[in-house]
């Protein structure tokens, strides 16, 4: 999928998700969500204009600063409609199960449950894509990248165990950034929480963990040489 198509799908996902709550979605809210997932502001408005011109989106101007959008489902390509609906449903379904697990506030249980659901989703969507020819595997990327999907549960524990627990933050804009796109590795207070998850991951999936870490042994930076001991361990 090219970048243009990827951007359009991402914007439709955002609007579709918000349309579950309101018939019309504020442009500023769509823009904020798009920027969080890496779409630049100029690109966002270019894609928005294209899809409005094509009739996929309807635009309503209430004032210069209050512009609303909604999806015209009759104009939406079939694969967008089916797969987008599936992606939103999947996120809701997995999150409902994860919220129950989160009550235990146990890193191992949370990571194990999350891994189980993501693994099952991978296998299921590959089969659906083979069966229908529609890009059902997009649902995997959607769930693991969206701030409201998989990242939410891991971030919540890591942040709460750091010195700046999100419940104590005075600046709610900082809290929102920490829970969406802020790299937690930049903050020393959250490193121990991240390390806990890495340790759990290695314990739950030792063979796979070694495969994923094959060039990161000893948490080396890219380009650093492995020690003789690390090479022996790897072998």
N, C-alpha and C positions, 0 to 999 in steps of 0.2 A: 504494500500500500504506500503511495507517495505521500509526501508531507501535506499537500493540499487536502487530500482526501482524509487524512488522519485528523487534521485541524477541524474540518467540517463535522466529522463524526463526533469529535470531542465536544464541540459547541452544541450539537444536537442533544448529546447525552446530558449536558448541563441543563438545557432548557426543558428537556423531557422530565428530568428528575424534579425540577421546580414546579412544573405544571401538574404534578401530582398533588401539590398543595394549593396552588393558585392558577386560575385560568390564564392570566397574563403574567409574564415574568419581567422584572425591571432589568433594563439593559446594564445598569451599573453592577447588579449582582452577577449577571452572566459574565461581564468583563472581569470582575474580581476572581471568579472561579476559574476562568480561562487562563489568567495570568499565573495563578497558583500552579497549574499543571504545565506551564512552560510555553504558552502561546503569547507572543508579543502583542502589545496593544495595536500597532498598525496592522499586523496580520489578522488579529481578531476582527477589527472593523471591516477589513477587506472581505473576509469570509462571510461576515454577517450581511454585507451589502450584496454579495453574489447570491446567497441563498434567499434573500428577500426578493431580488430581481427575478429569480427562478420560481418564486411562489412557494418555496418550501417553508419559508417563514413569513408571518404577517406582522407588520409594524404598526404600532399605535403611538402617536405623539400627543401626550397630554400637556407638555410644556417643553421648553428647550432642554431642561435637565431631567425631565421625567418621560422617558421613552420606554415603551413596553414591546415585548415580542411573544409570539406563540407559534407552535408548529402547526402547519397544515398537513395533517396526516394523509390526506388524499393525494398530496403531491410528493410525499416521502417515498423514496425507493423502497421496494419490498424488503431488501436485506437490512436497511436501516430500521424499518418499523419492527420487524420480527426480532432482530438481534438486540436492538436498544431496549425493547420491552423485557427481553430475557435478562439483560445485564442488570437492569434496575431491580427486577424480581430476585435475582441471585444475591445481590448485595443485601437486600432486606432479609432474605431467608437465612443466609450465613450469619449476618449480624445478630439476628434473634437468638441463634444458638450460642454465639460467642458471648453475648451479654450474660447468659446464664453461667458460662465458664468463668467469666471475669469476676463473678461474685466471690470466687475462691481466692482470687488475687495471688495465684500461684504461677510463677513463670513457666514451669514445666507443663502444667495442665493447659495453660493458654497457648503455648507454642505447639504443643501436641495436637490440640483441637484445631487450631488454625491450619496447621500443616495437613491434617486429615481432610479438611474441607477443600483446601486449595488443590491438593492432589486429586481428589475425587472430581473437582470441577475441571481440571486439566483433561482427565481421561474422558469425561462425559462430553465435553465440548469438541474434542477431537473426533469422537464418534459422530456427533451431530453434524459436524462440518463435512465429514466424509459422506454422510447420508444425504444432506440437503444441498451441499455446495455453498451454503451461506457461511459467513465468517463468525461462527459461534465462538471460536477460540479468542475473539476480542474480549469476551467476558472475563477471561483470566487476567489479561493485562489491566482491564478496567478495575477489577476488584483489588488487585495488589498495588495499583498506583493511586487510586482515588483516596484523598485524605479521610473520607468517611468509610473506607473499607478496611482492609487488613492493617494499614499503618496506624489506624486509630487505636487499636488494642495494644500494640506493642509500645507506642508512644505514651499511652496513658500510664502504663506501669513504670517505664523508664523515668518519665518526668516526675511522677509522684514520689519516686524513691530518691530523687535528687534534692539538693538543698533548696532549689526554687520550685517546690511542689506547686503544681498548677492551681491548686485550690487556694494557695496563699498569695498568688501574684496580684499585685495591686493594679498593674497595667494590663487590662484585658486584651489589648491589641497584641501584647507580647505573648500572652497565653494562646491566642488564636494562631499566631505564627508558629509557636512551638508545637502546636497540635496539627499543623498542616504541612509546612514546607521547610522549617528551620532545620539545618543539619545538626543533630544533637551532639555529634562528635566534636563540635567546636566548643562545647561547654564541658569543662572538667567535672562539674557536679553530676553530669548524667552518664559519664563513662562507665562507672561501676554497674549501673543498670543495664547498659548495653552489653557489657561483658558477661553479665548473668545470662542473657539470652544466647550469646555465642556459646557459653559453656553448656547450656541446656541443649542447644542444637547439636553440639558435638557428641553429647551423651546419647541423645535420641537417635541420631543418624550418623554414626561414626564413619562408615564407609563413604557415604555421600559427602560428609563434611570434608574429609580428606581430599576428595575429588575436586570440590569447589575451592578449597584453599591451596591447591597444589603449587601455586606461585606466591602464596601469601604466608608460607610457613613462618612462624615466629612473628607474625604481623609485620613483615617487611614491607617497605614501600616499593612500588613498581621500579624495577631496574636494579635493586640491591641484590647482591649475590648471597646465595644460601651458604650456611656454614657446613662443614663436613658432617657434623652431627645431624643437622637437619636433612642433609641429603640421604644419610643412612636411614633416618626415621621415615622419610618419604618412600625409600625403596622397600 
